[in-house]
Amino acid sequence: MRALVYNGPGQKSLEVRPKPIIKLPTDAVVRITRTTICGTDLHILKGDVPTCQPGTILGHEGVGVVDSVGPGVATFKPGDRVLIACITACGRCEYCRKGMYSHCTTGGWILGNSIDGTQAEFVRIPHADTSLHPIPEGADEEALVMLSDILPTGFECGVLNGKVKVGSSVAIVGSGPIGLAALLTAQFYSPAEIIMIDVDDNRLEVGTRFGATATVNSSDGNAAQQVMKLTGGRGVDTAIEAVGIPATFKICEDIVAPGGTIANVGVHGAKVDLHLERLWSHNVTITTGLVDTFSIPMLLKTLQSERLNAKQLITHHFKFDQILDAYDTFGKAADTKALKVIIEA
């Protein structure tokens, strides 16, 4: 089968690999029909994720058709159309029983990280019964790819951890796919203000179309001052960090209001400064975490009811043999105006 392989920092290639096989009774092998590229894949290629070793097939998002199942799989059978969660969960360990599926002792974020992922024609899914979701009849597979990771991540790590409430003020630092996913799902709670912050005017314009009440271009280094002006000097109740670099985390520290929450979503490859000399007395909460994907069933229903338009996040389409072009397009988003790219097998 064809697969996109990580060969070390800055190196990737489209290679022919053996088709995966069932290793454990609870495994399923899924034939990928559509997948995508995540900002986390770019972090891996930068060398920010040491748990991903050279030789690993990248990718943790996608939809497909069950090809084969182990004898311990009860929910799925060959031929079933399925959505793949980016988090693998056994459903039984201490962390899974707490709903912290990202810390599953035999799973978590392993696809495209510590085991081969979904940017291939086939993928092995451990704990298939609790890591796959059935695709309803008539559902749009392209839209469902957005439910593997970015929408649950924006919602769980940004909106829920950030305690977004009716009438509250929210700033999302980073108007890429994850930041836009947080923007779309924050509107479930009707905050009074949603301010999008980015260096890319195109992405800020997209944020306005998706429902932002204001935008701030941070390229001049004055983003915090502009947000404070927009909020009458108070700051925001929720600051969502959706990039993963020191500068964007600092913006969140500078704009969070007393009693507010900084919800970190971005993948950080370098240390950041925590300015407790200013924040120690401000009753500020800082949250971190990986997505647990517990919200996928709810988001799936919301998408089916057309209360959530996930497809608007998709800007480009590629065939699988064009996956290197897809990476080039996604990695140069400022020039190509790419958000999410769909790669079809």
Secondary structure as UniProt FT lines:
FT   STRAND          2..6
FT   TURN            9..10
FT   STRAND          12..16
FT   TURN            25..26
FT   STRAND          28..36
FT   HELIX           39..46
FT   TURN            50..51
FT   TURN            54..55
FT   STRAND          56..57
FT   STRAND          62..69
FT   TURN            71..72
FT   TURN            78..79
FT   STRAND          81..84
FT   HELIX           94..97
FT   TURN            98..99
FT   HELIX           101..103
FT   TURN            105..106
FT   TURN            112..114
FT   STRAND          122..125
FT   HELIX           128..131
FT   STRAND          132..134
FT   TURN            137..138
FT   HELIX           141..145
FT   TURN            146..149
FT   HELIX           150..153
FT   HELIX           154..160
FT   TURN            161..163
FT   TURN            166..167
FT   STRAND          169..173
FT   HELIX           177..186
FT   HELIX           187..189
FT   STRAND          193..198
FT   HELIX           201..210
FT   STRAND          214..217
FT   TURN            219..220
FT   HELIX           223..230
FT   TURN            231..233
FT   STRAND          236..241
FT   HELIX           246..255
FT   STRAND          256..264
FT   HELIX           276..279
FT   TURN            280..283
FT   STRAND          285..287
FT   TURN            294..295
FT   HELIX           296..304
FT   TURN            305..306
FT   HELIX           310..313
FT   STRAND          314..319
FT   HELIX           320..322
FT   HELIX           323..331
FT   HELIX           333..336
FT   STRAND          340..344
//
